[in-house]
């Protein structure tokens, strides 16, 4: 799905209908604090245009993907974790515990992240 989904939590956050704590905002992305943080810094970066998840990205979305990453870099710098290191993650589907069907990039840091296993 593309555009805006009225039943999507993140589309509603972007529209200002649901409160969030903004970290960084651009014309095409919005970054806000995760309400259930898994690290001292845990920020979600979402495109303003609804894309279901990373599995739905196409070659035409290259600019959106690049903007998500550059916004994540800005988040890391603003949060003071750019030098010490941070993790970027996309979750896709139930097994990855993806609970909101809107593309989002997790920016996590502020402590050693440990193994992914």
C-alpha positions in Angstrom: 0.0 0.0 0.0 1.2 3.5 -0.8 0.2 7.0 0.4 -1.6 7.2 3.7 -3.5 4.5 5.5 -6.1 5.9 7.9 -6.0 2.7 10.1 -2.2 2.8 10.4 -0.8 3.9 13.8 2.3 5.4 12.3 0.3 7.3 9.6 -1.8 8.7 12.5 1.4 9.7 14.4 2.8 11.5 11.3 -0.5 13.3 10.9 -0.4 14.4 14.5 -3.5 12.5 15.6 -1.5 10.3 18.0 1.2 12.0 20.2 4.8 11.1 19.8 8.2 12.5 21.0 9.8 13.9 17.8 13.6 13.4 17.5 14.2 14.4 13.8 11.8 15.5 11.1 12.4 15.9 7.3 10.1 16.5 4.4 10.0 12.7 3.7 10.7 11.1 7.1 9.7 11.4 10.7 11.8 10.0 13.7 10.3 9.5 17.1 11.0 7.7 20.3 9.8 4.1 20.6 7.2 3.7 23.4 8.8 0.4 24.4 12.5 1.0 24.1 14.9 -1.9 23.9 18.0 0.3 24.5 18.7 3.6 26.1 18.3 5.2 22.7 15.5 3.6 20.6 14.1 5.7 17.9 11.9 4.8 15.0 12.4 6.4 11.6 9.4 6.2 9.3 8.7 7.5 5.8 5.8 10.0 5.7 4.4 8.0 2.8 2.9 4.7 3.8 4.8 1.6 2.7 3.8 -1.6 4.4 7.2 -2.9 5.3 10.8 -3.5 4.0 9.6 -6.5 1.9 7.3 -4.1 -0.1 10.2 -1.8 -1.1 10.9 -1.6 -4.8 13.7 -0.1 -6.9 11.5 3.0 -7.2 11.8 3.5 -3.4 15.5 4.0 -3.5 15.2 7.6 -2.5 12.9 6.8 0.4 15.3 4.2 1.7 18.3 6.5 1.4 16.4 9.2 3.3 15.5 6.7 6.1 19.2 5.9 6.5 20.4 9.5 6.4 17.7 10.5 8.9 18.9 7.6 11.1 22.4 9.0 10.9 21.1 12.4 12.0 19.3 10.7 14.9 22.5 9.0 16.0 24.4 12.3 15.9 21.6 14.1 17.8 21.5 11.3 20.4 25.2 11.2 20.9 25.7 7.6 19.8 27.2 8.2 16.4 30.8 7.6 17.6 30.2 4.8 20.0 28.0 2.8 17.6 24.4 2.0 17.0 22.2 -0.6 15.4 19.8 -0.1 12.5 17.1 -2.8 12.0 14.0 -3.4 9.9 11.6 -6.0 11.1 9.3 -7.8 8.7 6.4 -10.1 9.7 5.2 -11.8 12.8 8.3 -13.8 13.5 10.3 -10.6 13.7 7.7 -9.1 16.1 6.7 -6.4 13.6 3.6 -5.1 15.2 2.9 -2.0 13.0 2.5 -2.5 9.3 4.3 0.7 8.2 7.9 0.6 7.1 10.1 1.7 10.0 13.8 1.7 10.8 14.9 1.1 14.4 17.9 3.2 15.6 19.2 1.6 18.8 22.2 2.4 20.9 23.6 3.9 24.1 24.9 0.5 25.3 26.7 -2.5 23.9 24.0 -4.2 21.8 25.3 -7.8 22.1 24.7 -10.7 19.7 21.6 -11.0 17.5 21.4 -14.7 18.4 
